[in-house]
Amino acid sequence: MAGKPVAKGGPGHAASAIQELDVVRLLAQVTLDEGRLPVGTLGTAVFRHQNGEAFEVEFMTPFHALLTLRANEVAALDG
């Protein structure tokens, strides 16, 4: 019997292990009025929503931004 597939980075995957103040990287480009945050941009998870289903992530470069991102949009840094 096949179980429900779990999206990469979603609950039950590595993103659920992200804790507040962990450094994370973007898995998808984000475009804002201020500019673009490319894939791989590093940020800090400053708040963890609903057991890791989403995160408030602060980015300092290439410009300052504070975003709410779903778990499948970020990944913890290895090591």
C-alpha angles and dihedrals in degrees: 000000000000118000127220109283116248116221114238107264093014129116110310091031134085093288090064087064091059111113131192112287093022116135111243136181130223117251094193133034116259121206119203135167088263093054141275131315104207127216109282096031110149123231141159123252102230098173134022117212125207102344093317100315089126139002140208102230125191118209123193101182142085079009136337115277137157112202139174107228132181118241091253091059097061138043133198117250113252115243 
